[in-house]
Amino acid sequence: MSEDREALIEEILALDNRIYQVIKAGPSQEWLDIDISLSQVRILFLLYAGGDSRMGQLASALGVRLSTMTGAVDRLVALGLVSRRDDPHDRRLVIASLTDEGFNLIDGFYQGMRTSLARVVRRLSTDDLILTARAFEALYNAALEDARERKTGAAGTAGD
């Protein structure tokens, strides 16, 4: 039974990849005009997802030294995408935040993907829309459960 389950999971992941390859949004002109490295893009996505972060937390999340992180953030600050400030509880620590421009850049990426998905979903029949809505609700609930377990350090899989 677990082999069938794993095969279904692999099928879903493969389909997800195929769907993404077909509907992925091309890079906006905004992305084409900006000269940043992949690690700097990763910093922007981390700040978008997690909010303000200490430089040490960012360095740890990306597996780099603090000095490397400082240089990468310096470049993002110079571009107006990130701001820095002293941690109010410990002035030795520095907190990085997205500026409005940085937030809008990353948010625009997600909005482009959402627009692409919406274009495809509108092609579904009403019956397929109902089925898709139920499937997305199940995925959302599983994601919430996974997030709770990661936060508390618990482990387990549903449906085994």
C-alpha positions as CSV (number, residue, x, y, z in Angstrom):
1,M,0.0,0.0,0.0
2,S,2.8,2.4,0.8
3,E,4.4,1.8,-2.6
4,D,1.1,2.8,-4.3
5,R,1.1,5.9,-2.1
6,E,4.7,6.8,-2.9
7,A,4.0,6.3,-6.6
8,L,1.0,8.7,-6.4
9,I,3.1,11.3,-4.6
10,E,5.8,11.0,-7.3
11,E,3.1,11.3,-10.0
12,I,1.7,14.5,-8.3
13,L,5.2,16.0,-8.1
14,A,6.0,15.2,-11.7
15,L,2.7,16.7,-12.8
16,D,3.3,19.8,-10.7
17,N,6.7,20.2,-12.4
18,R,5.1,19.7,-15.9
19,I,2.4,22.3,-15.1
20,Y,4.9,24.8,-13.9
21,Q,7.0,24.3,-17.1
22,V,4.0,25.1,-19.2
23,I,2.5,28.0,-17.3
24,K,5.5,29.6,-15.7
25,A,5.5,33.3,-16.1
26,G,8.5,34.8,-18.0
27,P,10.6,37.2,-16.1
28,S,9.2,40.7,-15.9
29,Q,11.2,43.6,-17.3
30,E,11.8,44.5,-13.6
31,W,13.8,41.3,-13.1
32,L,15.7,41.6,-16.3
33,D,16.8,45.2,-15.4
34,I,18.2,44.3,-12.0
35,D,21.8,43.1,-11.6
36,I,21.7,40.8,-8.6
37,S,23.1,37.3,-7.8
38,L,21.2,34.2,-7.1
39,S,22.2,34.4,-3.4
40,Q,20.8,37.9,-3.3
41,V,17.5,36.7,-4.8
42,R,17.4,34.1,-2.1
43,I,17.8,36.8,0.5
44,L,14.9,38.7,-0.9
45,F,12.7,35.6,-0.9
46,L,13.7,34.8,2.7
47,L,12.9,38.3,3.8
48,Y,9.6,38.2,1.9
49,A,8.6,34.9,3.5
50,G,9.9,35.5,7.0
51,G,9.9,39.2,7.5
52,D,12.6,41.1,9.2
53,S,15.7,38.9,10.0
54,R,18.9,39.3,11.8
55,M,21.9,39.0,9.5
56,G,23.1,36.0,11.4
57,Q,19.8,34.2,10.8
58,L,20.0,34.9,7.1
59,A,23.6,33.7,6.9
60,S,22.6,30.5,8.8
61,A,19.6,29.9,6.5
62,L,21.8,30.2,3.4
63,G,24.7,28.4,4.9
64,V,27.2,31.2,4.4
65,R,29.5,33.2,6.7
66,L,28.2,36.5,8.3
67,S,30.8,38.5,6.3
68,T,29.5,37.0,3.0
69,M,25.9,37.9,4.1
70,T,27.0,41.4,5.0
71,G,28.4,42.0,1.5
72,A,25.3,40.6,-0.2
73,V,23.0,42.7,1.9
74,D,25.2,45.8,1.3
75,R,24.5,45.4,-2.4
76,L,20.8,45.0,-1.9
77,V,20.8,48.1,0.3
78,A,22.6,50.0,-2.4
79,L,19.9,48.9,-4.9
80,G,17.2,50.1,-2.5
81,L,15.7,46.6,-2.1
82,V,16.7,46.0,1.5
83,S,17.2,48.3,4.6
84,R,19.3,47.6,7.7
85,R,18.8,48.8,11.3
86,D,20.3,48.0,14.7
87,D,18.4,45.4,16.7
88,P,16.7,47.4,19.5
89,H,17.5,44.7,22.1
90,D,21.2,44.3,21.1
91,R,22.9,47.0,19.1
92,R,25.6,44.6,18.1
93,L,23.1,42.8,15.9
94,V,21.8,44.1,12.6
95,I,18.3,43.5,11.2
96,A,17.6,43.4,7.5
97,S,14.2,44.2,6.1
98,L,12.7,44.5,2.6
99,T,12.0,48.0,1.5
100,D,8.7,48.7,-0.3
101,E,10.6,48.4,-3.6
102,G,12.0,45.0,-2.5
103,F,8.7,43.8,-1.3
104,N,7.0,44.9,-4.6
105,L,9.7,43.1,-6.7
106,I,9.1,39.7,-5.0
107,D,5.3,40.2,-4.7
108,G,5.3,40.9,-8.4
109,F,6.9,37.6,-9.1
110,Y,4.2,35.8,-7.1
111,Q,1.4,37.9,-8.7
112,G,2.8,36.9,-12.2
113,M,2.6,33.2,-11.2
114,R,-0.9,33.7,-9.8
115,T,-2.0,35.4,-13.1
116,S,-0.6,32.5,-15.1
117,L,-2.4,29.9,-13.0
118,A,-5.6,31.9,-13.1
119,R,-5.5,31.9,-16.9
120,V,-5.2,28.1,-16.9
121,V,-7.8,27.5,-14.2
122,R,-10.4,29.5,-16.1
123,R,-10.2,26.8,-18.8
124,L,-11.5,24.1,-16.4
125,S,-15.1,23.0,-16.5
126,T,-17.3,23.7,-13.5
127,D,-17.0,20.0,-12.4
128,D,-13.2,20.2,-12.7
129,L,-13.1,23.5,-10.8
130,I,-15.0,21.9,-7.9
131,L,-12.6,18.9,-7.9
132,T,-9.6,21.3,-8.1
133,A,-10.9,23.5,-5.3
134,R,-11.3,20.4,-3.1
135,A,-7.8,19.2,-3.9
136,F,-6.3,22.7,-3.2
137,E,-8.2,22.8,0.1
138,A,-6.7,19.4,1.0
139,L,-3.2,20.6,0.0
140,Y,-3.7,23.8,2.1
141,N,-4.8,21.8,5.2
142,A,-1.8,19.5,4.8
143,A,0.5,22.5,4.5
144,L,-0.9,24.0,7.7
145,E,-0.4,20.7,9.5
146,D,3.1,20.4,8.2
147,A,3.9,24.0,9.3
148,R,2.6,23.3,12.8
149,E,4.6,20.1,13.0
150,R,7.8,21.8,11.8
151,K,7.2,24.6,14.3
152,T,6.7,22.2,17.2
153,G,9.3,19.7,16.0
154,A,6.8,16.9,15.7
155,A,7.0,14.3,12.9
156,G,4.5,12.1,11.2
157,T,2.7,11.5,8.0
158,A,-1.0,11.4,7.5
159,G,-2.8,8.5,5.8
160,D,-0.2,5.8,6.6
